[in-house]
């Protein structure tokens, strides 16, 4: 089980910023095992539908990341699905925390890949 860290606070800031820039339903930020961070939002345009988690995981993979330390999602709790957690597990393995927070940064729940 992962404890909340000050580095997770930084992920909240990145996810909130991404969400606010485009008024998205959800924003996510990911920290890889080298400390690099990625942020993005859900995309829903015509046939293109990508969750915020799918987007940040894809960014990390396409940047050469080989591991995930943590993911933070700013969204209504119901927007984070088991598929999102499965995507994190497929990219980074078992036991990665996926913290779901509200827009104020209050932790709603933590899921694990």
Buried (B, 14 or more C-beta within 10 A) or exposed (E): EBEBEEEBEBBBBBBBBBBEEEEBBBBBBBBBEEEBBBBBBBBEEEEEEBBBBBBBBBBBBEEEBEEBBBBBBBBEEEBBEEEBBEBBBEBBEEEBBBBBBBBEBEEBEBBEB
